[in-house]
């Protein structure tokens, strides 16, 4: 269990962090004032609300999925395979990128909380090809899963992550030479045609008691003439527009769309805000993630996608929402099924 918690930054890593403008008073800070509980709701009330959640927070039947041979994906256009919640694989030319993989069946260090839905945990480390880039947006358990990261180690050639997250990885046996840690607006060039930039998001971090030891980020991929935005957890923020203005039109934006709540409105987008963020980013196409695998909030399991698609249709925003495991290739014809239409 101790290994699960990871390790706080220290030494030269901590010295680097302490020199950052967005690190103040002992922790990383959001650009705008942000609270995880702006309404000062008591812990007792939150726990009571969580206990009294409706049955609809969990699906009534097995989540549909598709089993794709990830080793056989051979595409020219960027391709996407979702594993539920915020875990997905991108194939860009010959490069395989794995984002925030959680394959242990839980979105927490304990088995009784955050259990994966039936059908939503059909992929595991054994299904993954060799990973050219493992991308980690932040260190919350539903994005950084110790059992998965441990098993993936032999398959990972390189890691790109938010600043400070490397402390966990090194503690878990990853070599420092393969880890690139980025502060907001810092970039790493993988090859001439593939650059990754960490960009701001409005969230927080922490695996035990102290928050903000490590950074949380969104990421911009400029790859082989395409621009992709990988959102990470975030509440709505003017930073979406700043990122859109800086990088121009995105071919694809993958945006977190679930686990929101009235008690924490500043750290997770509501579905309608995803549409607003997509427009700020000038995104040609959107894929909504952060839903359909775990219950971490009080809304019905499929409310995020229902609210998002309604708002997106009203503004004619182009989107796709593949089943878990279903291959989507950018700019290719895709038959969208309303596969989530059950309680």
Protein Blocks (a to p, Z undefined) as FASTA:
>chain_A
ZZmnopadehjllmmmmmpmklgghiacdfbdcdfblnopafklmmmmmmmpcfklpcfb
dcddddddfklgccfbdcdddeehjbccddehjbccdehiafeopabfbfkgopacehil
mbcfklpccdfbacdfblcfklmcfklmmmmmmmpmbdcddehjlmmmmmnopafklpcc
ddehiacdfblmlccddddddddedjklbghkaccddddddeehiacddfbpadddfklm
mmmmmnopafbdcddfehiafklmmlcccfklmmmmmmmnopabdcdehihkbccbfbdf
klmmmmmmmmmmmnopacddddehiacdehiacddddfklcZZ
